[in-house]
Amino acid sequence: MKVQVIIPIYNPDYKFEDLLKKINKIDYVSVLLIDSGTNDSYNKIIGKENSRIFVKKINQTDFNHGGTRQMGMEMFPDADLYVFLTQDAVLEDEFSIERLVKAFDDESVGCAYGRQLPHEGAGFFASIARNTNYPAESNVRSFEDRKKYGMKTAFISNSFAAYRRTAMQEVGGFPTNTILSEDMCVAARMLMKGWKVAYVADACVYHSHNYTIWQEFKRYFDIGVFHAREKWIRDTFGQAEGSGLAFVKAEVRAILKKNPLLLFEMVVRDGMKFFGYRLGLHEAMLGNGIKKHISMTRRYWSK
């Protein structure tokens, strides 16, 4: 199958250089970089004669999590599979994409995502988030699994995910104006159409964030906004709070093993995430100025 890799970039750091070096070793994929603002430092890695890596420059104000990725797919309509990465997700090795793509040997799989490992130097809470959300065992989920997994049935991450073109066409592609979670939106629609979502544990990238407590609040506010505006996902798959409770239990077990003194920070951190999420669910009551201040995606509120 013809594989098209798409990576939106905006002022990337050294992690992106590491990612490009890995991708340069993969000779069977075409790569599109959607550049909404950089100093073009990646050119020294790509090389002037690289016929497999294309660059599409867009204005910073035109970037949107779903719309920009949809534009990238439409630039390559003959691809069979679209693999998405973020600029700070570094392939474990040059075979990570090959392992992810292998999931599509099952013709019922509409999308798949790989395992995210914490970056070197990741903090405790960043590491436990990756280890909990991205376990060592692979699985394939169908619509019927919502009775067991709830909203986690539709979980996927565009930090390292792949989509079948025909399945994307059936569900209408990515939403073009969503604050985030364009990936979950598509996965949920695919599940409802009878497609399956595969989690491929041996297809790995290094990807994590050492968020402050305030940053956690802002990110979860954005997640709440998404769930408020895409209420059909909660109605179909269940409330996000159930998955959150399971995550808190996993956190407590890990903390008690490693350092019980971290329990206080966990309570504050998770409390702020919960408050941010609930506030996001009721974002209609807030003015744009407030939402811009407490959102991690400030540009979204300027449109």
N, C-alpha and C positions, 0 to 999 in steps of 0.2 A: 504494500500500500504506500501511496505517496504521502509523506509526512511533512507538514509545514509547522515550524516552530515560530511562535510570536512572543515577543518580549517588550512590553511598554517600559520606557526608561525616562527618568527625570533626575538629573544631577546624581548619577550613581557613584558609589565609592569603590574601594578596592575589591569588594566581593563580586562586583559585576565583571571586573577584569578576570578574576578567577573563573567565573562562569564562562566567559567567552573563550578562555584558553581550553576549557573542557569541550565546549561545543566545536571548536576548531578541529578537534580530533575525530569528529563524527562526520563521515563523508556522505551519508545517505539522506541527510535532511537539508531543507532550505530554511533559512532563518530570516525573519523580519524584525527589525528593531523599530519601534514606534517612539520617536524621540520628541518629547515635549519640553526639552530644555536641558542641554548639556554643553560641555566645552569640546565635544567631539574627540575626547582623549581615547575613545575606543578605536579610532582609526589606526593607531599604531599596532593594535592587536589584530584587527581584521585584515589589514593590508590592502593596498590599492587594487590588487587584481583578484580579490576574492569574489567569485561569481555566485557563491551560495548564500552570502549575507547581504541583505538589502536594508536600506535605511529610509524610513518615511518620517519626515519632520512635520510636526503639527504645532500649533500655538498652545501654550500652557493652558490658556482659558478654554480650549476646545477639548481637553482631556475629560473622559468619563470612564469609570471602571467597566461598564458594559458596552457603551457606544464605541469606545476606542478599540476594544477587542473585536467587536462585530465588524468594524471597518477593516481591520487586519485580515479577517477571514474572507471578506468580500474581495480583497485584492488578489486572493489565490483561490478562485472558485473550483479549480480542478484538483485540489488536494483531497485525499481520502480522510486524513486525520489531522487535527489541529492540536498541537501541544503548546500549552501556555506556561510560561515561567515569569516570576518577578525578578527584578534586577538584583535582589539581595538573596536569592536562592541559588546555592552553588551545588551543581551535580556532584554526587559522591564519586562517580567515575564516568568514563565515556560510555558506559553500558546502561546507565540509568534510564535513558529515554527508550532504548531497545526493550528493556524489561517492562516499562510502562505500556508500550505499544503492544506487547505480547498479549495483554488482556483482551484486545479486540479480536483475537482468534475466535473468541466466543461471540457469535454474531448477534447475540441478544444484548451485549454490552453497548450502551450508548455513550458512556463517559467513564473515565477512570482517573484516579489520582494516586500519587505516590506518598511514601513515608517522609515526614519531615523530622530531621534530627537537629538537636540544638547546636548552634555554632560553638566553636571553641571559645571559652570565656563567658558562655551564657550563664546568667544567674539562676538561682534555685527555682524561682517561680516560672521563669521562661522555660527551663528544662522540664519541670514537671508538667507543664502545659503540653509540650511536644510529646512526652512519653505517654501521657494519658490519651491525647486525641489521636495519636498515630502509633498504635500498638505494633508488635512484631509479627502478628498473624494477619494474613490477607483475608478478605471476604468479598462476596458479591451480594448486593442487596437488591431486592425487588420491591414493588409497591406493597405487597402483602407484608413485608417486614416492618412496616410502620407500626403494626400492632405490638411489636417487640421493642423496636428501637426509637419509636416516636420521630421527632424532628431529626435526630441523628441519621435516619434513613437517607435523607437528602443531603447529608454533609459532603462537601467536596471543597477543595482549595485550589484556586488558580495560581498559587505560588508554584505548583507543579501538577498540572492536570492535562488530560487529553480528551478530545471530543470527536465522535464520528460525524462526518459531514452530513450524511443522510438523516441522522437523528437530530442534528441541529436544525436542519431544514424543516423537519416535521414539527418542531416546537417553536419555530420562528426566530431562532438565534437568541443572542443575549439581549436583555432589556437595554434600551439606549439611554436611559437617564435614571440610573439607580445610584444611591449613595455608596453602596458596596454590596457584597454578597450576590453579584451577578451570577456567580458560579452555582450557588445553591438554588437560585431561581430556575436556572436551566436544568439542573439535576432533578428538581422536584417535578418539573413539567415532563421530563423524559420518563420518570417513574410512573407518572399518571398515564402516559401513553403506552406503557408496557415494556419500556426499555429497562435495563439494569445498570446499576452503578458499581464499579469495581474498585476496591482498595487494594493496591499492589504494594505489599510491605517490603519487597526486595528491590523496589525502584525508589532510590533514596536521594534526597537533597539535604543540604545543611541550610536551615532557615529558622531563625528565632529572633525575638525582640526583647530587650531588657527594658520593658515599659516601666515608667514610674506609676505610682498610684493614680495620679491625675491623668496620665495618658490612658491608663486602663479605663478610667471613668469616661473619657472622651470617646474611646473606641466603642465601648458598650452603649453609649448614647447613640452612636451611629447605627449599631446593630438594632437597637430598639426602634429607631426611625425606619429602618428597612422592614422590620416585622410589622410595624404599624401600617406602612404603605403597601405591603404585600401580605395582607391579612389572610389571604387564601392559603398560604403555606401553613400557618398555625391552625387554621380550621381543618386542613386536610391531614397534617402529620402530627399535630399536638403542640403543646406549649414548650417553649425553650427552657422554662424553669426546671423541668424534669431532668434534662441533660445537665443543667447547671448543678443540681443537687448531687448527681452521680459524680461530677467532677470534684466537688467540694469534699466528698467522702474519700476520693482517691488522694486528694491533697493532704487531708488529715493523716491518712495512713503513712504517706511518704514523710511528712514532717515528724511524726512520732518516732519514726525509725532514724531520721537524720539529725534533727535539732528541734526539740519541743519549744524552744524559745521563739521559733518562727511563727508559732500559732497566733500571736497577737497581730503580727503584720498580715497574716493570712486573713484574719477576721476583718481588718480594716480594708485590705485590698479587695476581697470578695464582696464586702459590703458596698464599696464604692462602685464596683462593677454592676451589682444588682440595682443600686440606686440609679446609675447611669442608664441602664437598660430600661427600667420602668419609666424614667423620665422621657426617654426616646419614644416609648410607646404612646406617650401623651404629648408629643411634640407639637401637635396642632394648637395647643394652648399657648405656645411660646412665640415670641416675635423672632424675626430672622436675625436681628442683632444678637440676641441671647444665644440662639442656636449656632451662629457662627463662632461665638466665643467658646462654647462648650463642646464643639464638634472637632474631631480629628480631621475631617474633610472640609475645611473652611471654604474651599473654592466652590463646593456644591451649592452653598447658600448664596452665592453671588450671581447665580444664573437666573 
